């Protein structure tokens, strides 16, 4: 800045006054313009700077706005740079960037720059293009990187697709793949370094060979092992990994190859699965020479793995067969149930039923369930036709059945079951006319049984029946009177019917279940019923008086009731006279037993008054007090927990059979009395099947039959086949054989084992344990096959010829010529064969009297 002149004045108070002194000196050549020229220049420069700063500010504001996209869609510098960098072709990217920048500036000139002065316009244009240049440099660098990435993607995609071609075409395409990979690497100008190119080529070649090797390991494992050396790009470790995969696949292929016979089809059976599994274990493969040779070449480890796989496959497929069979049997059972419903819908069902109508509904049975259900209805029709049908409804028996239905134990009217105190299982249908009336049968068919799968119904009726059970004593009256009160059943039946009727009416009205069963509720269904149906003691006394005067043929007379003699009804019911009348069987049993020895009546009566338990006298009782036991030769033998005579009684009875002065038929009477309805079967089994023919054996067999048991599905199918094959032989019907084989299986094995149980281990060399559910001895089986050839007819041959004929003319001969060990194995594994041998034993050795009687009755029906 120019120096501004200053002026200095000085004064001396005493010598000078009124004058000014200055040091400014101006050349006469200068004027005021020239004197201030430097100041004007300074001011001018300051003005320019101010204008420049103002222009820069305006330009910067406009430029900042041009970084982003404009309102009319014109792209800003950020977008232009981003799109240019994403373009993998740098040449196109540069042109694209320039075009974008020019369009942006044209937009700025039109919309941003128009009102600016020229100075600002120039400043903005200069700054805009300078900034755009910087953006372009970065965008082109990004474009170059994108080109590298795109090139690698293209190469990678090409290699992957060519590797797929290698996988599809196989090892013959390997050389072409290598050439393609190396050619592509050379074309890639982004790879300048030769070391990088080599490394990339090795990576792609390994990828292709690994892809080919993995494919061959699955599809052609043996071929891969033979040509592994051609995969030259792979390391030793990589090749070994492929070889291991090939070995694993070969093993998997062999598992499927050697266990193919275990695959399921429509005709598969569990016995076939067992047989085929054993063929695998033995390496015989049903005589397939090719398989046998391949098996012999396998290492032991592979054989063991294949056998383990076969075991698992057999187990899984056996389970599947059992599931199929269970579903099939359930379907058959439901079909049989539906057939009953068709018949029962006719109101004259029991009065008009005949064989023609039964055949019309049931047709020809195709399985055990259909056969059993049809036979049950035939038996019922026979019972009606022969006037053996009793339409009395026994309340207590039916109530037990109803509880079993509501508990889910009984689900239909065909399946057999036992009630408390029973030894023989019967279905509901078989009980009709024997304590179940026609109306009650309809109650089961139309009310209870159709709703067993309805949770609400089952829950509600369980509550109802529990209430009915608690009210029964109120209807029965005094316990001492119910045995002679002939109105008890009717009163209980009517009471139950009213309770059920009121219960369902209440439900239909929408009343809550608990409210219907609550004694304090206004909607309680039992209101007034106790008073209507309770016992009348005066009426019972009248019944006793009337019965006292009756005499019925050979029956024991009802003792007359006398209040003077007995004092009370309770004393009367417990008197010697009334108990003899109420339990006449005990009197008859005493007379029959008396005839089995030479003891006198006096001796018999004396001994019968003492109970012997475990050989000791316990206490004296009346021989008519109903204590469970049996009297023999003056001694009373208490029954065990299963309701059978004790072992010492059986031993004494067995000993007496050897005494010459005691008739065998008298001893047999005792045994028959104990066996009851099982006597024919057990006696036949004891003498002709088990052959020991001991009393202990008979009792043991009877005990097993009295237990609740279920015949397994595999045994059911085998029994059905055997009964069909031997139907009619020596008069033994199919139904008889099904029933007998089912029971003998329970007697022999209880369906728990197929190998005879022994106290000590047995080394089976020359002697073998019995096999199958029916416990067939191999010597028995061979004896039948040899000496009873005619019994093994066409039906037997059609079942077994294909499997067991071998080099012989018949399956019987093929089985007969097997070694004992081989036949024992078959009896254990083939349920159908074992059941057929058991059936052959029955029809050749059992007493035919009972079977023939049943057969004849079936023909008449």
Secondary structure by P-SEA (a helix, b strand, c coil): ccccbbbbbbbbccccccbbbbcbbbbccccccccaaaaaaaaaaaaaaaaaaaaaaaaaaaaaaaccccccccccaaaaaaaaaacccaaaaaaaaaaaaaaaaaaaaacccccccaaaaaaaaaaaaaaaaaaaaaaaaaaaaaaaaaaaaaaaaaaaaaaaaaaaacccaaaaaaaaaaaaaaaccccccaaaaaaaaaaaaaaaaaaaaaaaacccaaaaaacccccccccaaaaaaaaaaaaaaaaaaaaaaaaccccccccccaaaaaaaaaaaaacccccaaaaaaaaaaccaaaaaaaaaaaaaaaaaaaaaaaaaaaaaaaaaaaaaaaaaaaaaccccccccccaaaaaaaccccccaaaaaaaaaaaaaaaaaaaccccccccaaaaaaaaaaaaaccccccccccccccccccccccccccccccaaaaaaaacccccccccaaaaaaaaaaaaaaaaacccccccccccccccaaaaaaaaaaaaaaaaaaaaaaacccccccccccccccccccccccccccaaaaaaaaaaaaacccccccccccccccccccaaaaaacaaaaaaacaaaaaaaaaaaacccccaaaaaaaaacccccccccbbbbccccccccccccbbbbbcccccccaaaaaaaaaaaacccccaaaaaaaaaaaaccaaaaaaaaaccccccccaaaaaaaaaaaacbbbbcaaaaaaaaaaaaaacccccccaaaaaaaaaaaaaacccccccbbbbcccccccccccccccccccaaaaaaaaccccccccaaaaaacccccccccccaaaaaaaccaaaaaaaaaccaaaaaaaaaaaaaacccaaaaaaaaaaaaac
